[in-house]
Amino acid sequence: MLRQNTLASVVQLSGTGLHSGRSVSLTLRPAPEGTGIVFVRVDLPGSPRVKACTANVTGTMRATTLEEGSAKVFTVEHVLAAFAALGVDNCQIDIDAVEPPVADGSSLPFIRLIQQAGIVEQAAAAAVTVVRETHIVRLPDKFIAIMPYDGFRISFTSVNPHPLLGVQFGDYEITPDVFSEQIAPARTIGFMHEVEALKAQGLALGGTLENAVVYDDEKVLTPLRFADELVRHKILDVVGDLALAGRIRGHVVAVKSSHAINTQLAKKIAGAV
């Protein structure tokens, strides 16, 4: 029987939010069986809580936003991807701002934080969402689908007009080792021509060359960790967004997928069980 897991100790990470630009401290705490992943806004009166689940998704503009009552957090996908990949079911995340630290723009700092805390098995059985039929979310120029599969696999095609990007394809069996080594280090991607428009929308206020891979019209301004870092980060986002539906067993196939349709698929999966 596959059992639930939580952390073995308390760990903390501080930094700046990618979109908000605000200073933030994040504390990961062990949690009882059946808790799930819960964010606690310790900076707000009464320390309101929001659980990471499909019912609490309220926004997908450049990041995934969760809200429950007065508790709101966004850009949660990098944290959730790390929990999902390492099989952590239960954790209380104390956060003193609206957005987790961007760190280096990837999930790797959160993987290392969880590994630092340690993982302990709990007595209760883990709930696994086994996909028994194909689900698909389709828009005119993009789609994401999941089909039955004995494991968790993601096949993603990214299409970008930038001359250095073009079409990138990634196909990975998502295991703790594969995710930690091949996916988690991939950072979020940004473009210089978008910067002013994003900032006018209150986005990317904390973005720098140290926490994102940035391209101008002709070249990349940040040394790459992988030649296909863009598609790997897209896969990272899928892992984080689908974590809202719990542990998943299925094969995801996606073309140009985004947070909006990732989370729509997570809702379909969650509603099918």
RODO-2510 file (C-alpha; in nm, 4 decimals, decimal comma):
residues 273
     n   res          X          Y          Z
     1     m     0,0000     0,0000     0,0000
     2     l     0,1266     0,3447    -0,0948
     3     r     0,1207     0,5652     0,2131
     4     q     0,0981     0,9411     0,2672
     5     n     0,4114     1,1422     0,3387
     6     t     0,4934     1,4625     0,5230
     7     l     0,8118     1,6451     0,6215
     8     a     1,0402     1,5293     0,9007
     9     s     1,1293     1,8805     1,0227
    10     v     1,0611     2,2527     0,9781
    11     v     1,2546     2,4436     0,7098
    12     q     1,2479     2,8017     0,5859
    13     l     1,3280     2,9989     0,2702
    14     s     1,3226     3,3766     0,2232
    15     g     1,3441     3,5881    -0,0900
    16     t     1,1404     3,8007    -0,3298
    17     g     0,8193     3,7226    -0,5200
    18     l     0,8580     3,7013    -0,8990
    19     h     0,5493     3,9037    -0,9877
    20     s     0,4794     4,0990    -0,6679
    21     g     0,8413     4,2009    -0,6071
    22     r     0,7695     4,1742    -0,2332
    23     s     1,0017     4,0296     0,0289
    24     v     0,8657     3,7030     0,1636
    25     s     0,9512     3,4279     0,4085
    26     l     0,8229     3,0739     0,3560
    27     t     0,8193     2,8088     0,6313
    28     l     0,7403     2,4448     0,5538
    29     r     0,5986     2,2448     0,8465
    30     p     0,5040     1,8784     0,8892
    31     a     0,1262     1,8247     0,8800
    32     p    -0,1108     1,5447     0,9874
    33     e    -0,2503     1,2816     0,7528
    34     g    -0,5217     1,4117     0,5240
    35     t    -0,4149     1,7759     0,5513
    36     g    -0,2964     1,8162     0,1938
    37     i    -0,0771     2,1117     0,0982
    38     v    -0,2104     2,4182     0,2799
    39     f    -0,0823     2,7763     0,2594
    40     v    -0,1272     2,9853     0,5768
    41     r    -0,1088     3,3653     0,5349
    42     v     0,0574     3,4390     0,8693
    43     d     0,0781     3,8105     0,7805
    44     l    -0,3001     3,8498     0,7757
    45     p    -0,5402     3,8758     1,0735
    46     g    -0,6422     3,5313     1,1898
    47     s    -0,3806     3,3603     0,9683
    48     p    -0,6325     3,2463     0,7026
    49     r    -0,5636     2,9242     0,5131
    50     v    -0,5991     2,8194     0,1506
    51     k    -0,5660     2,4585     0,0438
    52     a    -0,3926     2,3701    -0,2822
    53     c    -0,6816     2,2132    -0,4735
    54     t    -0,8670     2,2739    -0,7991
    55     a    -1,1671     2,4313    -0,6239
    56     n    -0,9514     2,7206    -0,5015
    57     v    -0,8017     2,8251    -0,8388
    58     t    -0,9097     3,1821    -0,9137
    59     g    -0,6487     3,3058    -1,1617
    60     t    -0,4037     3,1803    -1,4238
    61     m    -0,2488     3,4992    -1,5672
    62     r     0,1226     3,4108    -1,5994
    63     a     0,0940     3,2020    -1,2803
    64     t    -0,1560     2,9964    -1,0828
    65     t    -0,3514     3,1764    -0,8093
    66     l    -0,5323     3,0134    -0,5159
    67     e    -0,7903     3,1851    -0,2942
    68     e    -1,0091     3,0776    -0,0041
    69     g    -1,1831     3,3454     0,1997
    70     s    -0,9309     3,6201     0,2760
    71     a    -0,6321     3,3951     0,1997
    72     k    -0,4730     3,4396    -0,1418
    73     v    -0,1438     3,3131    -0,2860
    74     f    -0,0132     3,3082    -0,6408
    75     t     0,2777     3,1653    -0,8399
    76     v     0,2386     2,8451    -0,6396
    77     e     0,3205     2,6047    -0,9237
    78     h     0,6978     2,5775    -0,8603
    79     v     0,6434     2,4866    -0,4943
    80     l     0,3621     2,2427    -0,5714
    81     a     0,5677     2,0732    -0,8429
    82     a     0,8420     1,9952    -0,5905
    83     f     0,5944     1,8449    -0,3428
    84     a     0,4272     1,6383    -0,6148
    85     a     0,7513     1,5075    -0,7625
    86     l     0,8873     1,4009    -0,4229
    87     g     0,5572     1,2492    -0,3112
    88     v     0,4845     1,4833    -0,0200
    89     d     0,1100     1,4786     0,0485
    90     n     0,0806     1,6858     0,3667
    91     c     0,2491     2,0142     0,4541
    92     q     0,1597     2,3441     0,6179
    93     i     0,3237     2,6340     0,4341
    94     d     0,3415     2,9490     0,6458
    95     i     0,3872     3,2482     0,4164
    96     d     0,4039     3,6168     0,5110
    97     a     0,3217     3,7661     0,1693
    98     v     0,1023     3,6882    -0,1295
    99     e     0,3670     3,5011    -0,3318
   100     p     0,6402     3,2452    -0,2541
   101     p     1,0055     3,3389    -0,3144
   102     v     1,1011     3,3080    -0,6796
   103     a     1,4517     3,1930    -0,5707
   104     d     1,6308     3,1148    -0,9000
   105     g     1,3092     3,0845    -1,1056
   106     s     1,2958     2,7054    -1,0905
   107     s     1,1727     2,4304    -0,8573
   108     l     1,5227     2,3217    -0,7569
   109     p     1,5450     2,5382    -0,4411
   110     f     1,2157     2,3853    -0,3207
   111     i     1,3374     2,0334    -0,3991
   112     r     1,6495     2,1018    -0,1902
   113     l     1,4412     2,2555     0,0887
   114     i     1,2196     1,9468     0,1101
   115     q     1,5242     1,7196     0,0993
   116     q     1,6794     1,9253     0,3802
   117     a     1,3651     1,8773     0,5894
   118     g     1,3474     1,5049     0,5151
   119     i     1,0380     1,3038     0,4271
   120     v     0,8584     1,0666     0,6626
   121     e     0,5952     0,8071     0,5822
   122     q     0,2587     0,8280     0,7589
   123     a     0,0129     0,5516     0,8439
   124     a    -0,2750     0,6480     0,6141
   125     a    -0,2996     0,5285     0,2565
   126     a    -0,2145     0,7824    -0,0127
   127     a    -0,4925     0,8811    -0,2494
   128     v    -0,3860     0,8245    -0,6101
   129     t    -0,5914     0,9663    -0,8968
   130     v    -0,5812     0,6907    -1,1578
   131     v    -0,6841     0,8222    -1,5003
   132     r    -0,9217     0,5668    -1,6551
   133     e    -1,0305     0,7582    -1,9640
   134     t    -0,8852     1,0314    -2,1815
   135     h    -0,9548     1,3910    -2,0800
   136     i    -0,8665     1,6846    -2,3043
   137     v    -0,8806     2,0644    -2,2926
   138     r    -0,8467     2,2216    -2,6347
   139     l    -0,8161     2,5782    -2,7626
   140     p    -0,7683     2,6786    -3,1298
   141     d    -0,3856     2,6764    -3,1112
   142     k    -0,3085     2,4607    -2,8052
   143     f    -0,4242     2,1619    -2,6067
   144     i    -0,3490     1,9382    -2,3110
   145     a    -0,4734     1,5830    -2,2655
   146     i    -0,4240     1,2969    -2,0225
   147     m    -0,4804     0,9289    -2,0937
   148     p    -0,4518     0,6067    -1,8946
   149     y    -0,0945     0,5041    -1,8192
   150     d     0,0815     0,3024    -1,5509
   151     g     0,2977     0,5839    -1,4140
   152     f     0,3164     0,9601    -1,4579
   153     r     0,4542     1,0769    -1,7923
   154     i     0,4492     1,4128    -1,9702
   155     s     0,5093     1,4681    -2,3420
   156     f     0,5156     1,8404    -2,4211
   157     t     0,5663     2,0364    -2,7448
   158     s     0,6535     2,4043    -2,7063
   159     v     0,6236     2,6398    -3,0045
   160     n     0,7730     2,9884    -2,9767
   161     p     0,8382     3,2426    -3,2563
   162     h     1,1739     3,3537    -3,1136
   163     p     1,4534     3,2490    -3,3556
   164     l     1,6515     3,0794    -3,0771
   165     l     1,3528     2,8816    -2,9482
   166     g     1,1205     2,7579    -3,2207
   167     v     0,9823     2,4082    -3,1565
   168     q     1,1057     2,2155    -2,8517
   169     f     0,9831     1,8716    -2,7454
   170     g     1,0258     1,6976    -2,4109
   171     d     0,9108     1,3529    -2,3006
   172     y     0,9754     1,2478    -1,9404
   173     e     0,8642     0,9827    -1,6966
   174     i     0,8144     1,1927    -1,3838
   175     t     0,9964     1,0200    -1,0985
   176     p     1,1672     1,1898    -0,8025
   177     d     1,5125     1,1479    -0,9590
   178     v     1,4128     1,2470    -1,3133
   179     f     1,2249     1,5539    -1,1931
   180     s     1,5001     1,6638    -0,9546
   181     e     1,7775     1,6293    -1,2128
   182     q     1,6123     1,7015    -1,5481
   183     i     1,3089     1,9233    -1,4829
   184     a     1,3379     2,1042    -1,1488
   185     p     1,6443     2,3145    -1,2504
   186     a     1,4656     2,4622    -1,5562
   187     r     1,3843     2,8287    -1,4940
   188     t     1,0985     3,0501    -1,6001
   189     i     1,1440     3,2281    -1,9351
   190     g     1,0988     3,5992    -2,0071
   191     f     1,1381     3,8356    -2,3018
   192     m     1,2680     4,1925    -2,2929
   193     h     0,9941     4,3152    -2,5275
   194     e     0,7316     4,2061    -2,2712
   195     v     0,8853     4,3681    -1,9642
   196     e     0,7121     4,7075    -1,9718
   197     a     0,3701     4,5604    -2,0531
   198     l     0,4028     4,3034    -1,7729
   199     k     0,5065     4,5647    -1,5181
   200     a     0,2119     4,7834    -1,6223
   201     q    -0,0102     4,4873    -1,5268
   202     g     0,1664     4,4526    -1,1914
   203     l     0,3552     4,1431    -1,3063
   204     a     0,7253     4,0465    -1,3139
   205     l     0,8062     4,3217    -1,0609
   206     g     1,0634     4,0914    -0,8969
   207     g     1,2055     3,9463    -1,2188
   208     t     1,5825     3,9722    -1,2803
   209     l     1,8498     3,8008    -1,4854
   210     e     1,9243     3,5963    -1,1711
   211     n     1,5773     3,4407    -1,1458
   212     a     1,4646     3,4036    -1,5075
   213     v     1,6025     3,3108    -1,8480
   214     v     1,5660     3,6328    -2,0457
   215     y     1,5756     3,6764    -2,4240
   216     d     1,5994     3,9957    -2,6254
   217     d     1,5064     3,9962    -2,9945
   218     e     1,8247     3,8191    -3,1037
   219     k     1,9952     3,6446    -2,8125
   220     v     1,9590     3,4941    -2,4697
   221     l     2,0903     3,7188    -2,1900
   222     t     2,1135     3,4420    -1,9299
   223     p     2,3409     3,1350    -1,9570
   224     l     2,1185     2,8323    -2,0170
   225     r     2,1154     2,5247    -1,7947
   226     f     1,9694     2,3162    -2,0792
   227     a     1,9496     2,3835    -2,4540
   228     d     1,5756     2,3100    -2,4255
   229     e     1,5209     2,4838    -2,0928
   230     l     1,1907     2,6369    -2,2096
   231     v     1,0091     2,3076    -2,2692
   232     r     1,1492     2,1603    -1,9482
   233     h     1,0074     2,4524    -1,7520
   234     k     0,6733     2,4076    -1,9284
   235     i     0,6735     2,0459    -1,8067
   236     l     0,7601     2,1702    -1,4559
   237     d     0,4524     2,3958    -1,4686
   238     v     0,2312     2,1047    -1,5763
   239     v     0,3532     1,8982    -1,2797
   240     g     0,2772     2,1861    -1,0420
   241     d    -0,0643     2,2678    -1,1866
   242     l    -0,1820     1,9060    -1,2039
   243     a    -0,0685     1,8569    -0,8426
   244     l    -0,3917     2,0416    -0,7578
   245     a    -0,5705     1,7159    -0,8472
   246     g    -0,3495     1,5096    -0,6140
   247     r    -0,1154     1,2240    -0,7001
   248     i    -0,1809     1,1322    -1,0630
   249     r    -0,1290     0,8189    -1,2658
   250     g    -0,1587     0,8971    -1,6365
   251     h     0,0199     1,0173    -1,9521
   252     v    -0,0071     1,3879    -2,0300
   253     v     0,0331     1,5046    -2,3907
   254     a     0,0394     1,8807    -2,4457
   255     v     0,1098     2,1374    -2,7164
   256     k     0,1657     2,5019    -2,6146
   257     s    -0,0164     2,4420    -2,2877
   258     s    -0,0514     2,7184    -2,0279
   259     h    -0,1593     2,7567    -1,6645
   260     a    -0,5152     2,8263    -1,7809
   261     i    -0,5697     2,4953    -1,9562
   262     n    -0,3402     2,3008    -1,7216
   263     t    -0,5688     2,3887    -1,4320
   264     q    -0,8793     2,3179    -1,6408
   265     l    -0,7431     1,9688    -1,7004
   266     a    -0,6712     1,9310    -1,3275
   267     k    -1,0375     2,0134    -1,2611
   268     k    -1,1494     1,7516    -1,5125
   269     i    -0,9260     1,4908    -1,3505
   270     a    -1,0413     1,5800    -0,9997
   271     g    -1,4062     1,5709    -1,1057
   272     a    -1,3733     1,2274    -1,2659
   273     v    -1,2978     1,0402    -0,9419
***
